[in-house]
Amino acid sequence: MGDLKRSLLTVQQQRRLKVGKRLPPRPEEMLEQVRVYRTSGRMASCQAGYEVINELLNSTRWSPGDRALAVIEANSILLDSCLSRPTADLPLASLVFLTVKDPSGESPLEIYCLGFNFRDNLVLTAKHCVVDPRALDVQTNMAKAGNRTTPIPLAVRRNTRAFLLDGSTRMYGVHFPVTAQAQTDSFDVVHPEDDVAIVALSDFDASGRKSFTFEVAGTWEQLNFVWPNISGQSIQEFVEGRISAQDFKRVLRQTMYVDDSFKCRVASQENKCLSHACDSQGGLSGSPLLAVRGNSFNLVGVHTGSIGAGRPPCDLARTEYFPNYGLALPRP
């Protein structure tokens, strides 16, 4: 499940900010949406879903198997209560799943990060998705302990393959493109403002695909945040021909969600980082932050993580009701 973070918003709760910068004033239309949401059954169901999930994850009364089944059921209720189904115009065909397969074949395909195919064969993702995960854990723990950290060289994980929701069963290799040489060749966990990367898909035919330019997000701008709940096993079964294209579409209809609620907005921006209150969980790093402007979706950021108990990254405002952050986009 990962580290679930609640992002419910009320006016009084927003005023109870901890030490740090304050959020900019909220637009009046958002305050009205808050009042409506607080009186709706959807807020109560969503909040109850988070409470059940957290209780299950922290309880010692369940066996691992029973807990896993209970979490799956509770997660389904949570997603149906807190999120929406994607609209037909949401650019899901550009969503990229970064996966790794167990060479022994004993474990199913693992989805470890997301990305977004914004132009040609180029994919936007989080930089911490393209470093050695073991080195990332070591450096993260050193930072939490207050010790000096060391930059981690960029490296695509071994056996990584990228999968897109474009109807094809193809999987693509991932490499660093020459056009992205301007990005630093390492990642330091104490510099979250650098947590954005561009990678490329190998042998990828981009003809006819939609391109997206990097745009600047506005304060309190409405976002759409894609939340795929599909398993790596389902993707693997489709790629290997064990389920049909029609059955796979049915799986996607059942597992694809999006947070398009009033609270899924950019709250503040500091030092390349931006905070947002879109519902999220672990494993969604690299997912695009899409601003809704008229009838189009504009790429304004990439989701990179949640604001923990320590100092907020990039000197963002401290508040538990805008718990997530992402990166504004560089010019490729």
HUMOUR-V660328 format. One record per helix or strand. SS is the DSSP state (alpha for helix, beta for strand). FROM is the first residue (numbers start at 0). TO is the last residue. Records with the same first field share a line. If there is no record, write none. Layout:
# HUMOUR-V660328
SS: FROM-TO / FROM-TO
This chain:
# HUMOUR-V660328
beta: 4-4 / 83-83 / 94-99 / 109-118 / 121-124 / 130-130 / 151-153 / 159-163 / 171-171 / 173-174 / 185-186 / 196-200 / 213-213 / 221-227 / 255-258 / 264-269 / 272-275 / 279-279 / 287-292 / 295-305 / 323-326
alpha: 10-14 / 27-37 / 40-57 / 63-81 / 91-93 / 126-129 / 132-143 / 177-179 / 191-193 / 231-238 / 244-254 / 312-314
